[in-house]
Amino acid sequence: MRHYFIFDDVKSSDYGVWISEGGTFGAASRDVEEIVVPGREGNLTIDNGRFNAVEHVYPAYIAGDSKTRLMDLRNALLSKRGHQMLLDSLHDDEFYRAYYEKGLEPELTGNLRDASFEVVFTRDPRRFLISGDEPVNVPAATTETLTGEIVSFNEPGGVADVTISATPGANITYCGKNLFNKAAAEWKTGYLIDSTGTETSSTYYKYTEAYFRVKPSTLYSISIRKGTGANLAVSIPYYDDTKTFISRDVAIPATTEKETLSGTFTTPATCAYIRINVPKNSTSEVQLEYGHATPYEAYVGTETEYTQDYSVSSLAGWNTVYADSGDVTLTLERPFGMVNPTLFESSPLIRVHDQGVLYLSNMSITVTGDLPYIDIDTEVGDCFYGATNANQYVTFSGYDYPTLKPGMNYFRYTGFSAVEVTPRWWRL
């Protein structure tokens, strides 16, 4: 397969010029300074936080009519001023910002018709992804309302805004994936709850006098770090909303094989509370959670008395809310997430239509005035409406223009009729 490059609108194959891999796969070098300090071993290295420009070399050839074609290509390339977009068919998912430097000094064959030579560009060290050069329409935040005696939700980013409502006077508890509050367990050692719901003397067990709120007909898992006597079963007594005993299940059968033991149980249809029977020396790490067991995390929870609706700006670290009386209602407003697939921060081009406030990660951008749209160029550090500077209409909550960090980045806005982001992903 023959390959070509495109510099702005100049396509090498239109001039009968084809390229090979050559010097197009190398990475950029870091801009560092080595300073010799008298009396100190080695050198002091100063990293200037940037990468050096790259010489981008295409080994090329022409088959036939090389004199005319070389002249035409030379004039076409030299007619372009400054940095232009450079692409090639060797790397069809990326492009470069480059200017033509030199080359086109041919080695001619005996018939003076064929020629081989180099075409040399100097380019920005970044390899920009074509996928990051297209504007992405940013949708408005989505809203979800959840109501129940216990509300659980999946919010791994911890970035939704949540408004909490409940019965006045109720105590509201919100916690992370581990629902087992060790401090509130109220262990009674030397006893267990038997299969009839009766407290029974037992040398090797203890049970929680406290009741833990659960959902009916729901799969839970419990895991426990094994200790002395941990080859005994872990069982779960079930209770209804009046704390009347229903039944008891074995969640973890007796075993001595693993350091951490885990099992699952499904609450009965009328279940509202559980207690836990465990071997008495095995409660250094207990985790109760929805679904199947995941790696242990210590219980994290907050309790507050409900007096009026209140908002929490981050759900990081918790995903369960319940009240000690009545239902609790959560209204979650989830922002739009955009994933930076590279290892480097990018400087996006953001176009906002009309006026409003844009929240990006931990920064807010406020746009006023009556312009139809404003382009916020975070790389250049300027704002424009067409060719007109519009900095006076844009205010940032921080000192720097925002960037898109590797991984997930979240957008939320109010007021704007539309927001578009050209992310400008890049790699080296």
Residue, then its C-alpha position, 0 to 999 in steps of 0.5 A: m500500500r502506498h502512503y501520502f501526507i496532507f499539509d493543509d490542502v496539499k496532498s502529496s499523492d496529487y503530485g505523484v509523491w509517496i512516502s514511507e514510514g521513516g521518521t514519523f514514529g518517534a516521540a518528543s523529548r522533554d525540555v530539561e536543563e542540566i546544571v552543574v553545581p560545584g561540590r554536588e554529585g551529578n547535575l541539578t535537573i530542571d524540568n521546564g514542564r514542556f516538550n521540545a518541537v519535533e523534526h518530522v521527516y517523510p522519506a519520499y519518492i516520485a515515479g516519473d516526471s520528477k522535475t515538474r512534480l517536484m517544482d509544483l509540490r515545492n511551490a504548494l508547500l512554500s505557499k503555506r505560512g505558519h503552522q498548518m494541519l498535517l496528516d498522513s495515511l500512516h497514522d490515520d487516527e492523529f494529526y499534527r500542527a506543523y510548518y514546512e521546513k526543508g527537503l525536496e532535494p532529490e536524488l535522481t535516477g539515471n533516466l532523470r524521471d524518478a527521484s527520492f528525497e525527504v520532506v521535512f516538517t517541524r511540528d508541535p510535539r503533540r500528536f492530536l487525536i482526530s477524535g478530539d477535533e470534533p465538537v461534542n454537544v454537552p447535554a444538560a444535567t439529568t435529574e432523577t428522584l428516588t424515594g423510600e425508607i432506604v434509598s440506594f443509588n449508583e454514583p461512582g463519580g460522586v459528583a451529582d448534586v443531591t437534594i434531600s427531603a424527609t419527615p420533619g424530626a426524622n434522623i437521616t443517615y447517609c453512608g458508603k457501600n459498607l452499611f455495617n456501623k461497627a460503633a453502633a452494633e452493640w455486640k452481646t457476647g456469649y449469645l446468639i439469636d437462634s432459628t426461632g428468634t430467641e436469644t440463646s447462650s453460646t460460648y463461641y458467638k455474639y450478636t448485634e443487639a442493634y437492628f440494621r435497616v434493610k430493603p425487603s426482597t433484596l440481595y445483600s452480602i456480608s464479609i468478615r475477616k476470619g479470627t479465632g473460632a471463625n470456622l463457625a457459620v455467620s447467620i442473619p436473623y430477619y425482622d419486620d418493620t415492628k422488629t418482630f422476628i421472621s426467620r433466620d438464614v445462614a449467610i456464611p457456612a462454617t469454613t476454615e479455608k479463607e482469611t476473609l469469609s463472605g456470603t450472600f443472603t436475600t431478605p424476605a418480602t416483609c423484612a425491614y431489619i436484620r441482626i447478625n450472629v458472628p463468631k465472637n473473635s471475628t469482627s475486626e472487619v465486617q462489611l455489609e453491602y448491597g449485591h455481591a461482596t467487594p473489597y473491604e472499606a471501613y464504614v463511613g456515615t453521617e447522621t443528622e436531624y431533618t428540619q428542612d430540605y438541604s443539598v449536598s454538592s458531592l456524593a463521594g464516599w456514600n450511596t445509601v440514605y435512610a431515615d429512622s421514620g418515614d420515607v426519604t426522597l433524594t433528587l439527584e442532578r447528574p452532570f455530563g461526563m466526558v472521558n479524556p482517553t489519554l495520559f495528558e491534560s488537554s486544553p479544549l475549545i468551548r463554545v457557549h451559546d447565549q449567557g449562563v454559568l458553566y461548571l467544569s470539574n472544580m471551576s465555574i465560568t460565567v458568561t454575560g453580555d448579549l452575544p449569540y455565542i462565545d468561543i473560550d479557547t483555553e489553549v490560547g487563553d482568550c475568548f472570542y466572538g468570531a474575530t472579535n475579542a470577548n474577554q470582557y464578557v467571561t469570568f472564571s472562578g479560578y486563575d487559570y483556564p480549565t483543562l480536561k484531565p486524564g479520565m472523567n471530566y464533568f460538565r454542568y451548566t445553567g442558562f446557556s441554550a447550548v454548549e459545545v466542547t472540542p476536547r483536543w485530545w493529544r498524546l506523544 
